[in-house]
Amino acid sequence: MLVADVTFYPIGKGVSAGQAVKGAIAKLRESGLKCYPNSMATVIEAESVDELFNAISKAERFLVSEGFQRVETIVRIDHRLDVENTVERKLKVIGEL
């Protein structure tokens, strides 16, 4: 399992992109992945890099369909094979669950 975070920066339609990002998160969730939005990014659990990037691609296409002329996307991936790599496990390790 891998845990990743993705941040979308839709550019070109005013100052606030909150509603568009909300729609992009909905597209991520439609892919069946566990998503944990926060104030700076969305954390995602996926079984593979292919599954992750398929979901991110759908979210980016949504943003383009909303009329944004530019979408910058930042992705970080933590792919561990030695332990069950989940958001819940990570939060337990640091005492947040």
N, C-alpha and C positions, 0 to 999 in steps of 0.2 A: 504494500500500500504506500502511496505517497501523499504527502501533505504539501499543498502549494498555496501561494497567495497571488492574486491578480489585482492589478489596479488599472482602471480604464480612465483615460483623459480624453473625453470627446471635446473637440475644439471646433469653433466656428459658428456657434449659434447662441451668442450671448454669454452672460457671466455664469449662470447656474446651469449645471447639467444633472442635477439631482434626480429628476424624473427619468431622464434617459438612462442613468446608471441603475436606477431601480428596475427598469425594463431589462437591462443587460443581466442583472442578477436573476431575474425571472427566467431568462433563457438558460443561464447556467443550471438552475434548478430543474428546468424541463429535461435536462440531460440525465436526470436521476442521481446527480452527485450531491453529497452533503455539502452545503455551503453555509458559511458563517460570516455574514457581512459585519464590518465594523467601520469606524469613522475614516479609515485610511485605505482599506483594501477589503477584499473578500477572500477568506481562507476556504480552501476546497480540499476534500478528500477524494482521491481517485485511485483506481486499480492500476492504471498505466499512464504513461506519458501520452499515448495516442488518445485515450479516453479524455484526458485533461484538455489537450489541445483541440479536440473536436468540439468540446463544450465552449471553450474560449472563442473559437472561430465563429460559432453560432451567435455568441454574445456580441462580437465585433460586427458581424453582418447586420445584426439588429441596430446597432448604433449608426451604421452607415445608412440603413434604411430610414432612420429618423432624420436624415438630412445633414449629419455632421460631415464636413469635408475632410476632416482629419481625426484619426483616433490613435493616440499613443497608448500602448499597452505594456505594462511591466509585469513580468512573471518571475517568481522565485519558487524553486522546487526543492523539497526535502524528501529524498527517496532513500529510505532505510530498509535494509533487508534483515537486519539483526534483531529487530523487535517489531511488535505490532505498532505501526506508525499511524496514530490517529490523533485528532485534536484532543479528544478526551484524555488519552494517555499523557500527552504533553502538559495539559492543564493540571492533571493530578501530580505530575512530577514537581511542578512549581507551587503546589498547594492552593491552586485556584478552583479546585472542585472538591 
